Amino acid sequence: MADGMIAMDPDREWKAMKKAGKALFQSLGNLRDVQIMMEWIEKLHPARTEATATGGGTPAPAGSGDEADSAGAAGDHGTRSDTAAHALFQILRGREIEQKRVARAALEEFDRKQWRQWSRSLPLRAMRARPGSLVFKHLALERWTAARELHTRALRNRSQVGFHTLRIGIKRFRYIVENFLPEQHKAWSGDLKHMQDLLGEVHDLDVLWATALSCHVFPDEASRKNWHERIVEERTKRIDEYRERTVGPNSLWDQWRSGLPQGKQIQQIALQRMKLWAKALDPDFAHSERVARLALELYDELSIRGLVGNGSSKLTGPDDHDREDFRLSLQLAALLHDVGKAEGKKKHHKESLELIQAHGAPLGWKAEAMNRAAIVARFHDGALPSRSHKALRDLLSHEQKVTIQLAAILRLANAFDVEHDGHVRRVHIENRVRESESGQRTSGFLRKPATLGPTEALVIGAEGFEAGSSTAQAVAAERYLLELVLRRPVLVKPRQSVGQLPKSARLKTTA
């Protein structure tokens, strides 16, 4: 549950709760591993079960008066039936006693008071994300994708490590479904648990064999060979059953995938996830949403006028797909630029960079776009970006140029809402578009874009902008970087909204 919520809510208490639970479960898990191996010995060598019964049932607790007699009776019969099984069982029984002591100590040291506190506070935070929502389906798809890749790898190399990591991948997918997708859990829980159990038993058998080898319990080669054949037989049965259920036209993987987001919806939900994550960190996320809207308005209109297209002083890219990646990076940078304020306002732009980079790219987005967004967010405030800066110096020259230009747009958009009051409602570039004869609009961009004159100033009209205001002062300072990258003056002036214009002017504007 903590893994799922951390993806939506970066509150540190989720991580602390996960760490506390993991430490306890690890102690209990070691005990469980020993007990599972003891059970497997009895399954693979029925004489071991018979010997235990002869000795009075299950092994007596440590320190009991009957323990030695019980062990002796079991030992006599076990030696006759299977020396290796008897020897390994005795070793594991000793380990079980020790692991019970460790588990008991871990339980006594566990901070129950802190856990009760988390049980009151964390459910309130969890309510911010509704179970069954698209964001949890997206998270489940992310886990499905990772597990599916492990499935392909495991069936290809058929190694112990491959099947073990596959089991963990399925477990992580299953837990997201179980905790956050009630409808899917109802439909898939049986198959998910069975596949996880099959691979878990494969792992248990691998651990049993490795333990038997490390304990040197085999009296001769025949005993060793007999054990190995039995373990391989049981292991193969489970792998074959797993493969039968997960390969082919009726694959469980395909069934699970059909109930999760598809196509373009994946990227759209990823954006919702990032907004949810940012809201938990940004003290004024409404401001960041306004900045994102203003930044995209500037970006889109600059692209129409050829100032975000091919050219030495412009955003460059081989096709519209790259331009859309740049647009997404700008949108993400604007939405996330203030997440660093969760660590305090001082140098928050640097904290934003680290938080975004640590988060990584959700499914549906390229890692390059996310990293670009992190760097752009870093330069929304503070010193101006330069190619020699440590955040930029390792990028290719073209990528450096793109990133600096997006940062210029973000700085100006942020200045338009410097008061965090939404006073500036919309921005519009007032220079007329002069399309070339061959210029044609495609997907919101011009294949051969119109251009402004080489020395023509860029004029931006802003609804709600007031000359002489604190916003005007911020805009005057922050437009400088955009002037540098576009190599032309940038003028900002008030602009009336269409609804405020006289009727004749309104008709002309809308036309």
Backbone torsions as a table, in degrees:
resi	resn	phi	psi	omega
1	MET	NA	-40.9	178.7
2	ALA	-61.7	-41.2	178.6
3	ASP	-58.3	-42.7	-179.9
4	GLY	-67.0	-42.9	-177.1
5	MET	-73.2	-32.9	179.2
6	ILE	-59.4	-33.1	179.0
7	ALA	-66.3	-23.8	-179.1
8	MET	-104.5	-33.8	-172.2
9	ASP	-131.7	108.8	-175.4
10	PRO	-80.3	14.7	-179.9
11	ASP	-56.2	135.5	-173.7
12	ARG	-65.8	-22.0	-177.8
13	GLU	-65.1	-30.2	176.7
14	TRP	-62.3	-45.2	-179.3
15	LYS	-66.3	-40.0	179.4
16	ALA	-65.5	-41.4	178.4
17	MET	-63.5	-42.2	179.2
18	LYS	-62.4	-41.9	-179.1
19	LYS	-64.7	-42.9	-179.9
20	ALA	-63.8	-43.6	178.7
21	GLY	-66.9	-38.5	-178.5
22	LYS	-63.8	-40.9	-179.9
23	ALA	-62.3	-41.3	179.5
24	LEU	-68.9	-46.8	-177.1
25	PHE	-65.4	-28.9	178.7
26	GLN	-66.7	-40.3	177.4
27	SER	-65.1	-43.2	177.7
28	LEU	-69.3	-33.0	-179.8
29	GLY	-65.2	-36.7	178.0
30	ASN	-63.6	-39.5	176.1
31	LEU	-64.8	-42.7	-179.9
32	ARG	-61.9	-40.8	-179.9
33	ASP	-59.6	-42.6	179.6
34	VAL	-64.8	-44.8	-178.4
35	GLN	-66.0	-36.8	177.6
36	ILE	-63.4	-41.5	178.6
37	MET	-64.0	-37.8	177.8
38	MET	-64.3	-39.4	177.3
39	GLU	-64.1	-38.9	-179.8
40	TRP	-67.1	-35.3	177.0
41	ILE	-60.6	-42.1	-178.9
42	GLU	-70.3	-31.7	177.3
43	LYS	-72.1	-42.6	-176.0
44	LEU	-78.6	-25.7	-176.4
45	HIS	-132.7	84.5	-176.5
46	PRO	-53.0	-28.0	179.1
47	ALA	-60.3	-27.8	178.6
48	ARG	-65.1	-41.3	177.6
49	THR	-63.8	-43.0	179.9
50	GLU	-62.8	-38.7	180.0
51	ALA	-66.9	-40.0	179.0
52	THR	-63.6	-40.6	178.3
53	ALA	-63.4	-40.9	178.7
54	THR	-60.6	-34.2	-179.3
55	GLY	-82.3	3.9	176.1
56	GLY	107.8	23.6	176.9
57	GLY	96.1	-141.4	-179.0
58	THR	-69.3	154.7	-178.6
59	PRO	-57.0	141.2	-178.9
60	ALA	-71.4	150.1	179.1
61	PRO	-60.5	156.6	180.0
62	ALA	-61.6	135.7	176.1
63	GLY	89.2	-5.8	-179.8
64	SER	-76.0	155.2	-176.5
65	GLY	-69.0	-25.7	-175.6
66	ASP	-90.6	-0.3	-172.0
67	GLU	-62.7	-44.6	-177.0
68	ALA	-66.4	-43.7	179.1
69	ASP	-62.5	-41.7	179.7
70	SER	-61.6	-45.4	-179.6
71	ALA	-63.4	-37.7	-178.9
72	GLY	-66.2	-43.9	179.4
73	ALA	-63.4	-43.7	179.1
74	ALA	-63.9	-37.0	-176.5
75	GLY	-66.4	-41.7	-179.0
76	ASP	-60.3	-49.6	-178.1
77	HIS	-70.2	-38.3	-178.7
78	GLY	-65.2	-36.5	-180.0
79	THR	-64.6	-39.7	179.3
80	ARG	-67.4	-35.2	-174.0
81	SER	-86.7	-47.9	-178.2
82	ASP	-160.8	101.7	-176.6
83	THR	-60.1	-43.7	-178.0
84	ALA	-64.0	-43.5	-179.7
85	ALA	-62.9	-43.1	-179.8
86	HIS	-63.5	-44.7	-177.6
87	ALA	-63.9	-45.3	-178.7
88	LEU	-67.4	-37.3	180.0
89	PHE	-62.4	-41.4	179.7
90	GLN	-64.5	-41.0	177.9
91	ILE	-61.8	-44.5	-178.3
92	LEU	-68.8	-33.1	178.5
93	ARG	-65.9	-36.8	175.1
94	GLY	-64.7	-41.0	178.3
95	ARG	-66.2	-35.6	179.8
96	GLU	-61.5	-43.6	179.6
97	ILE	-60.2	-44.1	179.7
98	GLU	-66.0	-43.1	-178.8
99	GLN	-67.8	-28.9	174.6
100	LYS	-65.2	-39.0	176.5
101	ARG	-62.8	-44.3	179.8
102	VAL	-63.4	-43.7	-179.5
103	ALA	-64.9	-40.2	179.6
104	ARG	-63.8	-41.6	178.6
105	ALA	-64.8	-39.5	179.1
106	ALA	-64.1	-39.5	178.3
107	LEU	-65.7	-38.1	179.7
108	GLU	-69.9	-33.4	-179.1
109	GLU	-82.9	-13.6	-176.6
110	PHE	-62.6	133.1	-176.5
111	ASP	-82.1	89.6	-178.2
112	ARG	-67.9	-34.3	179.9
113	LYS	-62.4	-44.7	178.6
114	GLN	-64.6	-38.7	-179.9
115	TRP	-64.9	-39.3	176.7
116	ARG	-63.6	-36.4	178.0
117	GLN	-65.1	-43.0	177.0
118	TRP	-63.6	-36.0	-178.5
119	SER	-65.8	-18.8	176.6
120	ARG	-94.1	-39.7	-173.3
121	SER	-85.7	-40.8	-174.4
122	LEU	-70.0	-36.1	175.5
123	PRO	-58.8	-31.2	177.4
124	LEU	-66.7	-38.7	177.5
125	ARG	-70.1	-35.7	-178.7
126	ALA	-65.9	-23.6	-178.9
127	MET	-66.7	-15.0	179.7
128	ARG	-67.1	-23.6	178.9
129	ALA	-117.0	119.4	-175.1
130	ARG	-79.0	128.2	175.5
131	PRO	-57.2	139.2	-178.1
132	GLY	87.3	-3.3	-177.6
133	SER	-73.9	167.2	-178.4
134	LEU	-62.9	-33.3	-178.5
135	VAL	-64.9	-35.1	177.3
136	PHE	-75.2	-31.0	173.8
137	LYS	-65.3	-37.8	177.1
138	HIS	-64.5	-42.7	177.9
139	LEU	-62.9	-40.5	177.7
140	ALA	-63.8	-39.4	177.6
141	LEU	-64.2	-37.3	176.8
142	GLU	-60.8	-44.7	178.2
143	ARG	-68.7	-37.9	178.1
144	TRP	-61.5	-44.3	-178.3
145	THR	-61.7	-44.3	179.4
146	ALA	-65.1	-42.7	-179.3
147	ALA	-68.3	-37.7	179.9
148	ARG	-63.8	-36.7	176.7
149	GLU	-66.4	-38.9	176.8
150	LEU	-65.9	-35.4	176.5
151	HIS	-60.2	-48.5	180.0
152	THR	-60.8	-43.0	-178.5
153	ARG	-66.6	-41.9	-177.8
154	ALA	-65.5	-42.0	180.0
155	LEU	-70.7	-22.8	179.1
156	ARG	-77.4	-47.1	-175.4
157	ASN	-101.1	-16.5	174.8
158	ARG	52.6	34.6	-179.8
159	SER	-89.8	162.3	176.5
160	GLN	-61.3	-44.3	-179.9
161	VAL	-63.1	-39.9	-179.2
162	GLY	-61.1	-46.2	-179.9
163	PHE	-71.5	-32.1	178.7
164	HIS	-67.2	-46.2	179.3
165	THR	-67.6	-31.8	175.4
166	LEU	-63.0	-43.4	178.3
167	ARG	-58.8	-42.5	179.3
168	ILE	-65.0	-40.2	178.2
169	GLY	-62.2	-43.5	178.0
170	ILE	-65.6	-38.4	178.8
171	LYS	-61.4	-43.7	-179.8
172	ARG	-65.8	-38.7	176.2
173	PHE	-64.9	-45.0	-178.1
174	ARG	-61.6	-41.2	-177.0
175	TYR	-66.6	-35.7	176.5
176	ILE	-64.9	-44.7	178.4
177	VAL	-62.0	-45.3	-175.9
178	GLU	-64.2	-40.1	-174.5
179	ASN	-87.7	-26.9	-168.6
180	PHE	-128.2	-9.6	-178.6
181	LEU	-127.0	81.7	-173.9
182	PRO	-60.4	-38.8	-179.4
183	GLU	-67.0	-46.1	179.4
184	GLN	-66.5	-36.1	179.3
185	HIS	-63.1	-40.7	179.3
186	LYS	-61.8	-37.3	-176.9
187	ALA	-83.2	-31.3	-169.4
188	TRP	-110.8	-11.7	-167.8
189	SER	-57.4	-42.9	-178.1
190	GLY	-61.0	-48.4	-179.1
191	ASP	-67.7	-41.3	179.8
192	LEU	-60.9	-46.1	-179.1
193	LYS	-65.9	-39.2	-178.4
194	HIS	-65.9	-42.0	178.5
195	MET	-64.7	-41.0	177.7
196	GLN	-64.2	-40.7	179.6
197	ASP	-65.4	-40.9	178.6
198	LEU	-59.0	-47.1	-179.2
199	LEU	-71.1	-30.0	175.7
200	GLY	-65.0	-39.1	178.1
201	GLU	-68.9	-35.3	174.5
202	VAL	-59.6	-44.6	179.4
203	HIS	-65.1	-41.9	178.5
204	ASP	-59.2	-41.6	178.8
205	LEU	-65.7	-39.4	177.5
206	ASP	-63.0	-42.3	179.3
207	VAL	-65.9	-40.6	179.0
208	LEU	-60.3	-45.4	-179.5
209	TRP	-64.9	-43.5	179.4
210	ALA	-64.0	-38.2	179.4
211	THR	-66.9	-43.7	179.4
212	ALA	-60.7	-41.0	178.7
213	LEU	-65.7	-44.6	-176.9
214	SER	-68.6	-25.3	-179.8
215	CYS	-88.6	-5.5	176.8
216	HIS	53.7	53.0	-175.7
217	VAL	-92.5	-7.7	-174.4
218	PHE	-84.6	124.3	-179.2
219	PRO	-74.9	-25.2	-179.2
220	ASP	-156.2	175.3	-177.5
221	GLU	-66.7	-34.9	-179.9
222	ALA	-62.6	-41.6	178.2
223	SER	-64.5	-43.5	179.5
224	ARG	-61.4	-44.5	-178.9
225	LYS	-64.2	-41.8	179.5
226	ASN	-61.3	-45.1	177.6
227	TRP	-60.3	-47.5	-176.2
228	HIS	-62.0	-42.0	-179.9
229	GLU	-63.5	-42.0	179.3
230	ARG	-64.2	-43.1	-179.4
231	ILE	-67.1	-44.3	178.8
232	VAL	-61.6	-39.7	179.6
233	GLU	-61.2	-49.0	-179.5
234	GLU	-66.5	-39.4	-179.9
235	ARG	-64.2	-44.0	-178.5
236	THR	-64.3	-39.3	178.3
237	LYS	-55.5	-44.5	-175.9
238	ARG	-73.6	-38.3	177.3
239	ILE	-66.5	-40.9	178.5
240	ASP	-62.9	-41.2	178.5
241	GLU	-66.2	-42.3	176.9
242	TYR	-58.9	-46.6	-178.3
243	ARG	-63.2	-40.8	-179.4
244	GLU	-60.5	-35.9	-176.3
245	ARG	-85.6	-16.7	-171.6
246	THR	-119.9	3.9	179.6
247	VAL	-125.4	140.6	177.7
248	GLY	106.1	-175.8	-174.0
249	PRO	-64.0	-24.8	-179.6
250	ASN	-105.4	28.7	-176.8
251	SER	-58.7	136.2	174.8
252	LEU	-61.2	-33.4	179.0
253	TRP	-59.1	-41.3	179.1
254	ASP	-68.5	-36.8	177.9
255	GLN	-63.1	-45.4	179.9
256	TRP	-65.6	-39.3	-177.8
257	ARG	-65.8	-33.8	-176.3
258	SER	-66.0	-19.8	-179.3
259	GLY	-95.1	11.3	-177.0
260	LEU	-121.1	166.3	-174.4
261	PRO	-53.1	150.5	-176.6
262	GLN	-126.8	154.0	167.9
263	GLY	54.2	-137.1	-176.6
264	LYS	-64.8	-20.2	179.2
265	GLN	-59.7	-28.9	-176.9
266	ILE	-61.8	-47.4	-179.1
267	GLN	-68.0	-36.7	179.6
268	GLN	-64.7	-41.9	179.5
269	ILE	-70.1	-33.0	176.6
270	ALA	-58.8	-37.7	177.7
271	LEU	-65.3	-40.2	176.9
272	GLN	-62.2	-41.1	178.1
273	ARG	-60.5	-43.8	-179.5
274	MET	-67.1	-34.6	176.6
275	LYS	-65.0	-42.1	179.2
276	LEU	-62.8	-41.5	178.0
277	TRP	-63.8	-43.8	-177.9
278	ALA	-66.9	-37.1	-179.9
279	LYS	-59.6	-31.4	-179.2
280	ALA	-73.8	-16.0	-176.5
281	LEU	-112.1	-36.5	-173.9
282	ASP	-83.2	120.4	-179.2
283	PRO	-69.2	-16.2	177.9
284	ASP	-141.9	73.3	-175.8
285	PHE	-69.4	-25.0	176.8
286	ALA	-60.4	-36.7	175.4
287	HIS	-61.7	-45.7	-178.7
288	SER	-63.8	-35.6	176.6
289	GLU	-66.0	-38.6	177.2
290	ARG	-65.8	-42.8	178.8
291	VAL	-61.4	-40.4	179.2
292	ALA	-62.8	-42.1	180.0
293	ARG	-64.3	-44.7	180.0
294	LEU	-65.8	-40.2	-179.8
295	ALA	-63.5	-41.3	179.2
296	LEU	-69.3	-33.9	175.5
297	GLU	-62.2	-43.8	177.7
298	LEU	-64.4	-45.8	-178.0
299	TYR	-59.9	-47.4	-176.3
300	ASP	-64.0	-40.4	-178.4
301	GLU	-75.3	-32.6	173.9
302	LEU	-64.4	-35.8	179.7
303	SER	-68.0	-38.9	179.3
304	ILE	-62.6	-34.9	-177.0
305	ARG	-89.9	9.4	175.4
306	GLY	82.4	7.5	179.8
307	LEU	-90.3	-5.7	167.8
308	VAL	-127.8	80.9	-178.4
309	GLY	-163.1	-156.6	-179.5
310	ASN	-74.7	142.5	179.1
311	GLY	150.1	156.3	-173.6
312	SER	-69.1	-25.9	-176.9
313	SER	-112.4	18.3	-174.8
314	LYS	-125.0	166.6	171.9
315	LEU	-62.6	127.0	-176.2
316	THR	-113.7	155.2	178.4
317	GLY	-177.9	146.4	-174.6
318	PRO	-71.0	-23.5	-176.5
319	ASP	-156.8	176.7	-178.0
320	ASP	-64.6	-27.0	-179.7
321	HIS	-61.8	-43.4	177.6
322	ASP	-64.8	-39.4	179.4
323	ARG	-63.2	-36.3	176.8
324	GLU	-66.9	-35.8	175.4
325	ASP	-62.5	-41.7	178.2
326	PHE	-63.2	-41.6	-179.7
327	ARG	-63.1	-42.4	178.5
328	LEU	-63.8	-42.0	178.5
329	SER	-60.4	-41.3	178.2
330	LEU	-64.2	-44.4	179.6
331	GLN	-61.3	-45.4	178.8
332	LEU	-63.1	-44.2	180.0
333	ALA	-59.9	-40.5	-179.6
334	ALA	-68.0	-42.8	-179.5
335	LEU	-67.6	-29.7	-173.0
336	LEU	-107.4	3.3	-169.1
337	HIS	-64.6	-22.4	-178.1
338	ASP	-107.8	13.2	180.0
339	VAL	-63.9	-24.7	178.9
340	GLY	-66.1	-14.3	178.7
341	LYS	-68.3	-14.0	174.3
342	ALA	-62.9	-23.6	178.4
343	GLU	-97.2	5.1	-177.0
344	GLY	115.1	152.5	-176.0
345	LYS	-72.6	-28.2	-177.8
346	LYS	-67.7	125.7	179.8
347	LYS	55.0	35.2	-177.0
348	HIS	-66.2	-25.8	179.9
349	HIS	-65.4	-31.9	177.1
350	LYS	-73.3	-38.9	176.9
351	GLU	-63.9	-36.6	178.9
352	SER	-60.6	-42.9	178.2
353	LEU	-56.8	-48.5	-176.5
354	GLU	-67.2	-41.0	-179.2
355	LEU	-65.2	-42.6	-178.4
356	ILE	-67.6	-43.5	179.5
357	GLN	-65.3	-37.3	179.0
358	ALA	-68.4	-30.9	-179.5
359	HIS	-66.8	-42.3	-177.6
360	GLY	81.1	172.9	-176.0
361	ALA	-87.4	126.0	174.3
362	PRO	-70.4	162.9	-179.0
363	LEU	-56.0	132.3	-179.8
364	GLY	107.5	-15.2	178.9
365	TRP	-117.1	148.8	177.2
366	LYS	-78.7	144.4	178.0
367	ALA	-61.1	-33.5	-179.7
368	GLU	-64.5	-39.9	179.9
369	ALA	-66.4	-38.8	-180.0
370	MET	-68.5	-42.1	179.2
371	ASN	-65.7	-38.6	176.9
372	ARG	-61.9	-42.5	179.1
373	ALA	-61.4	-40.0	180.0
374	ALA	-62.0	-42.7	-178.8
375	ILE	-70.7	-40.4	177.5
376	VAL	-61.1	-43.4	177.8
377	ALA	-61.6	-36.7	178.7
378	ARG	-57.7	-34.9	-174.8
379	PHE	-101.6	19.8	174.7
380	HIS	-73.2	-13.9	-177.7
381	ASP	-149.3	168.3	177.2
382	GLY	80.9	-155.5	-176.9
383	ALA	-62.9	150.5	178.1
384	LEU	-68.6	147.7	179.3
385	PRO	-70.9	147.6	173.9
386	SER	-139.9	155.4	-176.7
387	ARG	-64.1	-21.0	-178.9
388	SER	-88.5	-5.0	179.7
389	HIS	-64.1	145.8	-175.1
390	LYS	-61.8	-25.7	178.7
391	ALA	-76.9	-16.9	-174.3
392	LEU	-117.0	-21.8	-168.0
393	ARG	-64.7	-24.7	-178.8
394	ASP	-89.1	-2.0	179.6
395	LEU	-82.9	156.2	172.9
396	LEU	-65.1	156.4	-176.4
397	SER	-55.9	-43.7	179.5
398	HIS	-62.5	-42.3	-179.8
399	GLU	-68.2	-36.1	175.2
400	GLN	-59.3	-44.7	-178.4
401	LYS	-63.0	-46.6	179.4
402	VAL	-58.0	-48.2	-175.2
403	THR	-63.7	-43.8	179.7
404	ILE	-64.1	-39.0	-179.4
405	GLN	-69.4	-38.3	174.8
406	LEU	-65.1	-37.7	177.1
407	ALA	-62.5	-36.4	178.3
408	ALA	-62.8	-42.2	178.9
409	ILE	-65.2	-42.7	-178.3
410	LEU	-65.8	-40.5	-179.7
411	ARG	-61.0	-41.2	-179.5
412	LEU	-70.4	-42.7	178.8
413	ALA	-61.1	-40.3	178.9
414	ASN	-64.9	-36.5	178.8
415	ALA	-65.0	-33.6	179.5
416	PHE	-64.1	-20.0	177.7
417	ASP	-122.4	37.3	-176.3
418	VAL	-62.2	-28.6	179.1
419	GLU	-85.1	-3.3	179.8
420	HIS	57.4	34.0	-177.2
421	ASP	-119.1	0.1	179.5
422	GLY	68.2	22.6	-176.4
423	HIS	-63.4	-41.8	175.4
424	VAL	-85.8	114.4	-171.9
425	ARG	-91.7	-30.2	-174.6
426	ARG	-158.8	149.4	174.9
427	VAL	-123.9	148.5	-177.0
428	HIS	-149.1	132.4	177.2
429	ILE	-82.8	123.8	-170.3
430	GLU	-91.9	-9.9	174.6
431	ASN	-62.4	133.2	-178.9
432	ARG	-70.2	147.5	177.9
433	VAL	-83.6	124.5	176.9
434	ARG	-112.0	98.0	-176.4
435	GLU	-79.5	139.0	174.6
436	SER	-73.2	166.1	-177.7
437	GLU	-59.8	-34.7	-176.9
438	SER	-95.9	-0.3	-178.8
439	GLY	-68.0	126.2	178.7
440	GLN	-135.8	136.8	-179.3
441	ARG	-78.5	131.9	177.4
442	THR	-138.1	118.5	178.0
443	SER	54.5	38.7	176.8
444	GLY	87.2	-3.7	-179.9
445	PHE	-125.4	161.9	176.5
446	LEU	-98.7	129.2	176.8
447	ARG	-61.9	-47.6	173.9
448	LYS	-119.6	89.3	-164.8
449	PRO	-69.8	155.0	171.1
450	ALA	-69.3	156.9	-178.7
451	THR	-130.5	158.0	168.9
452	LEU	-88.4	163.8	176.3
453	GLY	-61.4	154.4	-173.7
454	PRO	-61.3	-25.6	-179.3
455	THR	-117.8	8.2	-175.6
456	GLU	-73.5	132.0	178.3
457	ALA	-70.3	149.2	175.0
458	LEU	-89.1	120.3	-177.3
459	VAL	-107.2	120.7	-179.1
460	ILE	-112.7	122.9	174.2
461	GLY	-98.1	133.7	-175.9
462	ALA	-125.4	118.9	177.9
463	GLU	-69.1	124.7	-179.5
464	GLY	92.3	-3.3	179.7
465	PHE	-75.4	137.1	-180.0
466	GLU	-126.8	124.0	177.6
467	ALA	-63.4	141.0	178.8
468	GLY	85.3	-6.1	-179.7
469	SER	-81.0	170.5	176.2
470	SER	-63.1	-32.3	176.1
471	THR	-63.6	-42.4	179.2
472	ALA	-62.0	-37.8	179.1
473	GLN	-66.3	-42.8	178.9
474	ALA	-64.7	-41.5	179.9
475	VAL	-64.0	-40.9	179.6
476	ALA	-60.2	-35.9	-179.8
477	ALA	-77.7	-41.3	-171.7
478	GLU	-85.1	-11.6	178.3
479	ARG	-74.7	-13.3	-173.9
480	TYR	-58.4	-45.1	-178.3
481	LEU	-64.1	-38.0	178.1
482	LEU	-66.0	-36.7	176.3
483	GLU	-62.9	-38.4	179.3
484	LEU	-64.4	-46.5	-174.0
485	VAL	-76.3	-28.3	178.2
486	LEU	-91.3	-12.7	179.1
487	ARG	57.6	47.1	177.8
488	ARG	-162.2	154.4	177.5
489	PRO	-65.9	150.3	175.6
490	VAL	-120.8	118.7	-179.9
491	LEU	-110.5	135.8	179.3
492	VAL	-120.7	131.5	180.0
493	LYS	-140.8	158.5	177.8
494	PRO	-62.8	148.8	178.3
495	ARG	-140.9	129.0	177.8
496	GLN	-73.4	147.5	174.6
497	SER	-72.5	159.9	-178.4
498	VAL	-58.2	-36.4	-177.9
499	GLY	-68.9	-19.6	-178.3
500	GLN	-92.4	-12.1	-177.0
501	LEU	-76.7	155.0	171.1
502	PRO	-58.2	156.5	-174.3
503	LYS	-57.8	-43.3	-179.1
504	SER	-63.3	-42.0	179.8
505	ALA	-69.7	-33.4	-179.6
506	ARG	-64.8	-42.6	178.9
507	LEU	-63.5	-39.6	179.9
508	LYS	-66.8	-38.9	-179.0
509	THR	-66.4	-46.0	-178.1
510	THR	-69.0	-31.2	177.1
511	ALA	-67.6	NA	NA
